[in-house]
Amino acid sequence: MVGEEIITIKNLRKNYGTEEVLKGVDLHVYRGEIIGYIGPNGAGKSITVKIILGIEGNYRGEVMLFGKNIRDDSMEYKRKIGYVPEIAEVYDNLTAYEYLTFIGQLYGMSAEFVEHKAKRLMELFGIGEVYHSRISSYSKGMRQKLLIISSVLHNPDILFLDEPINGLDANSVMVFKEILAQFASSGKTIFYSSHIMDVVEKISSRIILLNDGKIVIDGSFKELQTQNEQGSLEGIFNQLTGFNNHKEIGESFVSIVQEVQS
């Protein structure tokens, strides 16, 4: 049974100069779905997300969140969104306490309520001991956990995640996968973009592949398996994007590295 439609995109097009990078994207996303949004570099994934977030403008077509056109509801819908970009800058001179208080207050949360939630979330994610430490002292994994916490602190309805497990250790990845599953089961919608195909394959209820500015596949992993010869998502990805010379490139790369100077 199809639930409430959260994101509606109709004939989305975007140009940079004379180059059309989105070529008529149509998309309907429903409450509680985990969307694995994949594609080669330059396919238009990040641009799609930035348009939905209101970071990119000058597009053609229609983008609606929660049934409202984002052109008409440019601020209010953003309160319901959480976002972890692939590359994010944080304020190194702040502590996690200061940074999360700042983020929470941007979303209208009181400092007391932020602290009530933030310290416990950091403890659950294994970084509670650095709550009052400067972010400049954090490892890459600690920073990534802080970004994840900051993206969900205000209890958003939609999460946009771009390579969110970069820097996380194996145990933290397991915890994060469970967090996403729990969010989805509670009705939150997750847009997950990554080049790590086995993770996308395992966590997504639906996989969308964008290639050359157009959607070329849209369905569950099982559905994609029945429609394509390849058994893994990585194989399906390579088949549909036309990338099938990875073995030859790998062999050539290693042979050059192993050349001996005469």
N, C-alpha and C positions, 0 to 999 in steps of 0.2 A: 504494500500500500504506500503510495507516494504521500509524503508529508508536506509541511508548509514550505513554499518556495522562498528561499532566503536571498539568492542572487539570480538575477535575470539579465542576460546580456544578449542583445539583438544586433546583428550585423555590425559588430564593432570593427572600426577601421582606424588606422593611425599611420600618418606619414611623418618621416623625417626628411625634409626637403622633397625631392622627387621620388624617394624610395618609400614604397608602401610596406610597412613592417607587420601590420595586422590587416588581414585581407578578408574580413567578413566573419568574425567569430560569433557563433551563437552558442549560448550556454545557459543551462538551467540547473541550479544547485539547491538541494533541499536540506532542511534541518536534520542534523545528526549524521550527515555524510562526512567521511574523511576522503577528500579528493586528493589523489596523487597527480599533481600537475607537472608533467615532464616534457622534455624536448631538448634538442641540441642547443648549444649557445647561439644566440641570435634569432631563435625561433619566435620570440615575442612573449615568453613567459613573464619575465619581470615587468615588461611594459603593461601587460594585462593587469597584473596585481597593482602596479603604481596608479593606473587609471582608476581602479576600484577604490583605492585608498585616497584618491584625490590629489596625489602627488604629481601626476601627469595630466595635462589638459589637451585642448585642441584635437579632440578625437571626434569621429563621426559614428553615429549609431546610438544605441540606448543602453544605459547601465542603471539597473535598479537594485537597491538593497532594501529588504523588508517591505517590498511593494512600493517604494518611493524612488523617483528618479534622483540620482545623486546630484544632478545640477540644481535641483530645487531644494535639497535637504543637505547642503554642503557641510554643515557642522554637526548636527545632531546625530547622524548615523555613525560618525567616527567614534562616539562614546561607546559604541557596542562592538568595537573592533580591537583585537590585539594583533601585534605585528612583531615578528622577529626577522629583521633583514639579514641577508648573507653577510654583509659587512656593516657593522654599527659602531658608532663612536659613543663612548660613555665618558662621563666627567671623572677623569682619573683622580683628581684632587679631593673628590667627595668620598665618604664612606658609603657602604651599601645602605645603611640607615638613612643617610641624607639623600642619596639618590632615589631610593624607593619612596621616601616621603615626598620628594619633589614630583615624581611621576604620579603618585596617588592623588596628590592635591590638584594636579592638572585635570584629573577626572572627577574632581569634586569630593574626594574622600578626605576625612579629617586626619590630622597627623596621628591621633590616638588610634584610629581604626586601621590606618596603614601599619603601624607598629604591631598592633594586635595580630595582623595577618602575616606580615613580612618576615618577622623573626622565626615564626613556626615554619613557614614555607622554606626558608633557608636551612633550617635544621633538618627538615625532611629530605632536602636535596644534598645534605652532607656538607654544607658550608656555613652552618650557624656560627661557628667560632670566628668568622671574619666579618660578622655583621657590622662591627664598629671599626673595621680596618679600612684604610684607604684602598680604593679600587686599583690604584697603581701597583699595589703589591700582589694582585691576584694573578693566578695562572690563566691560560686561555680557557681551560675548562670551567674555572670559577666564574670568569666573565660571562661565558655562555649561559651558565645556570642563572646568573643574575639577570641577563637579558630575558630569558624565558620567564622568570618570576615577574619581571616588570611588565611583560606583555599580558599576563593573566591576572594581575593584582586586582584589577577593577571588575573582574568576572565578566569578560566580554562574551558576546553571542557567537562571534566569528573569530577564528584565529588564522592569520596568514603566516606561514612558517617557511622561510627560505634557508635551506641547509641548516636546520636548527641543531643538529647533533654534532656539528664541527667542534672538536676539542673535548667531547664528552668521553669518559671511560666506559668500558663495556657494561658495568653495573648501572651506571647512570642512564645509558641508552635503554636498558631494560625498564628502568623506572619511568623514563620519559614515554616509552611506548605504552605503558600501562596508564599513564596520565592521559594520553590522547584517547585511549579506548574508553576511559571513564568519562571524559568530557563528551565524547560522541554519544555514549549511552544516556547521558543526561540532557541531550538535545542540542549540544553545541556543534557548529559546523566548522570543519578544519580544511584549510587549503594548504597542502603540503607540497613544496617544490624541492626536489633534490636530484642529484646525479647518482646517488647510491641506490641502484635499482632494487637490490634485494630488500632494503628497508621499505621502499615504496610498495613493493610487491606484497609485503607482509602486513603492513598497517592499513592500506587503503581499502575502503569499501568500493571505490570507483576510481578508475585511472583514465586520465585525459592526456593524450599526446598531441602536442602542438608542433607542427613542422612547417617552416616557411610561411608563418603567419596564419596558418589554418589548422583547425582540429582534424586530425586524421584517424584517431581512434578514441572511443568513449565507451567504457563499460567496466564491469568487474574483471578481475584477473582471470577468473574461470571462463568468462565470456570471451576474453581476448585469446585465451589458449585455444578455444574451439575454432576461432576465426583465422588463426595463423599457424604456420608450420612449426615455429619455434616454441620450445617448452617453457623457457624462462622469460621474464620481462625484459632482461637485457637482450636476449635474442630477438624478441619481438621488436624492441626499440631499434636495434641495428637493421633488422629487415625492412622496417617501414621508413627509416630515415636514409636508407641506402648506404649505411656505413658497414662494410663487410671485409675490410682489408686490415683489421686490427692485428691479425696474426702475422701478416707479412711485415707490417710496420714494426711490430715487436721484435721479430727475428732480425730485421735489418738494423734496428737500434742496438741490439746486443752484439751483433757481429762487428759493428763499428767500434763499440766500447772495447771489445776484446782484441782489436787489431794490435799487433806488436810492431813497435818501431824498428825499422831495419837499420 
